[in-house]
Amino acid sequence: MPVLASHRKPRARVRATAPAVGLTTAALASVTLLSAQSAVAAPGPKPGVEDVQKKVDDLYRQAGTATQRYNQAKDASAAQRAKVDALLDDVAQRADKLNDARRTLGTYAAAQYRSGSLTPTATFFLADDPQSYVDQSQLMGRMTSRQQKAVTDFRTQQARAAKKRAEAVRSLETLTTTQTTLRTSKQNVQKKLGEARTLLSKLTAEEKARLAEIERKKEAEARRKARELAKRQTAAKTEADRKAEEAAKGSGGTGTGTGTGSDSGATTKAGQVLAFARAQLGKPYVWGAAGPASYDCSGLTQAAWKSAGVNIPRTTWDQVKIGTRVATADLRPGDLVFFYDDISHVGIYKGDGMMIHAPKPGANVREESIYYMPIYGSVRPA
């Protein structure tokens, strides 16, 4: 019998490669894991002392900005609390007036009830909702003028009391928001100062010595610039005095005048400001403090000018808006000098390129060159 040809296609043998793929994947995963572990385990390069100084200075500046936000929120909170207290007192007084008006209405109602004639007027007095009832013009027509006045007074006092209660509620909500901002600002200050302390605590003795040397060089350069400014200011004053003397001689004067009365008054105030500031030298910087035992930067400037009878705002951001703007070359003792683009620091100019200021946490009120920090601008408060 002939053999029939098969119509089936013979199966090709397939080699099992899955285990190999599995091994390769496992190997890759192991390599990746080891690489990741090595990356985590390998410490990054330690920042240099200069980097640490820059970071710490930046953190102190950020803390200064947060301090001004804290001062701003604290002032706003105090003002809002005073407003809320006044509104609550007003609401209480209006409640008393409203109760007096109710008693007057009750007196009329009781009199009509005792007389036995419960007229529509008495019905109004005894109604649960007398205001809606009083809207009826027929009832108002039957009332005496005294009764009508009593009803009008009641409605007026009721409306005013409701308005003041609503205002008090809104003010309380604003106060809550302000107090939240106050807490947040306080936390931000503490956070920034904590980060700065942590960075400094990690420095070795040698690194701290190098950091101190960098600081000394920075101070020396700032003092050099202050001396240059003092020379320019002295030369400018000498020239101005010379021209004034020549002008006085030309006009037949003696050239011995001392300036206008306003200039004299400003000089007196500036002297009082500087005397106060000098008396605070050595007192510690404490953020949010405005004396008398400690100060932050704007707390010191505010207290100094207050001692001269001039009230200025609490924060650097508000202080920079007062008085007259002054160029650095034209600074006089008592002027306020502001620093950084965010206006987060301020000092009191004392002359010769120097200022008195409350620098930063861990430092005391001291004299320093105005060139120790980047200058934003200056103002003359009065």
Secondary structure as UniProt FT lines:
FT   HELIX           18..41
FT   HELIX           49..114
FT   TURN            115..116
FT   HELIX           120..126
FT   HELIX           130..134
FT   HELIX           137..142
FT   HELIX           145..201
FT   HELIX           205..250
FT   TURN            251..252
FT   HELIX           261..279
FT   TURN            280..282
FT   STRAND          284..285
FT   TURN            287..288
FT   HELIX           297..307
FT   TURN            308..309
FT   HELIX           316..319
FT   TURN            320..321
FT   STRAND          324..326
FT   HELIX           328..330
FT   TURN            333..334
FT   STRAND          336..339
FT   TURN            340..343
FT   STRAND          345..351
FT   TURN            352..353
FT   STRAND          354..357
FT   TURN            361..362
FT   STRAND          366..369
FT   HELIX           370..372
FT   STRAND          375..380
//
